[in-house]
């Protein structure tokens, strides 16, 4: 095992241990216990959603700013779990991608189980110029392919970014749409096309 | 967040004036269809829709439909309705039995008789069950208003809130339990979990952000934190009923893709404590109007 990995694992372990005694109480643990006591399942939203996975725990404990070595190691883990399409094709249909980008449905307790989940993209990003109701939590994606190119490397970047944003930036605010099974392979391909297809209004 | 303008037109209000006015708002703003530069597009639509809504809100707040609920709440508060002649005159909102004036802007606070930190709605329900004979189980069956019904406790909260109109928020942090509630609320605010890895902070931890056209206050910051308090309880134009901060927190957790917080739980009270203490010093304008 090389030294960098060894060091990063030690750091990871240190980060996951309970915080050393502070001047005041460990409010984090107490808050988590309170959440588990005070929440109830409703619809598809079960209480196990309150449990942190490893990545969430690292981001929560480090105020979304983990040591670089830890972040890099865990980003690699996230990337290793990305499933690329077996047919090797990453560009789908941009028109379908636009519809997926528009929909903010999915995963709330008022959403029905089994329905296709939306990409929520316009909630946070500017994308096609025709849609003027867009959020600003994420960067503008207008002219994305025009500015950045749309070759195989860029296609792979966009596919993996939508599949699991945390594979690129560990504590990113963006959900891991493929990783958690919100968006399927075909949907992600369509979103890649929305951003990269030169016929997409994004690149006009 | 919702897509307010689309929702506005779709819902038929029980109060026809609300519905008619809402309809006008839908028809008015004409967001530019042709995108100019991306910055211009973002700016002009934001300005058009936001300014239009703010204008509308001013008109409505000047003669607020919330007053109907204030009046109903006042009636419940002032009359002896309890099984043994009990009334809300016995209710201590933190400033002494029966004192309503200024109480709303000084909650959440610690109440020794319940040994809990309570926000306004939690305290009002506590008193209504204790002095007026309301059953907590009944209240829990419909904690929030809908088109059919605004529950009595919501009207009482609206009345209590109206009695702090024009006063500065001054949530106490003297009692250790009050300070603890603040710290727990702060931890809840930052806690990322669920299928989308969201915390409150993911959307409310930075300046000048939006979801679609909905502005997102940076709730950790004093100037913005008041936006979690101002205008609540609020008269919802798209339906004609009152909604409280308890409802607002519930719906935030829904959109965070969390499970549902139990009504009147510590989790919600501590979060409200964190948000409201952050807003201390700002002047409360009384029950308001929401989209």
Interface residues (C-beta under 8 A of the other chain):
Chain A: X24 X25 X27 X28 X30 X31 X32 X34 X35 X37 X38 X39 X40 X41 X42 X45 X46 X47 X49 X50 X51 X52 X55 X56 X59 X60 X63 X64 X107 X108 X109 X110 X122 X123 X124 X126 X129 X130 X132 X133 X134 X135 X136 X137 X140 X142 X166 X173 X175 X176 X180 X182
Chain B: X1 X3 X31 X32 X33 X34 X35 X38 X41 X42 X45 X180 X183 X184 X186 X187 X188 X190 X191 X192 X193 X194 X195 X196 X197 X198 X199 X202 X203 X206 X208 X209 X210 X211 X212 X213 X214 X216 X253 X254 X255 X257 X258 X259 X260 X261 X262 X265 X266 X267 X268 X270
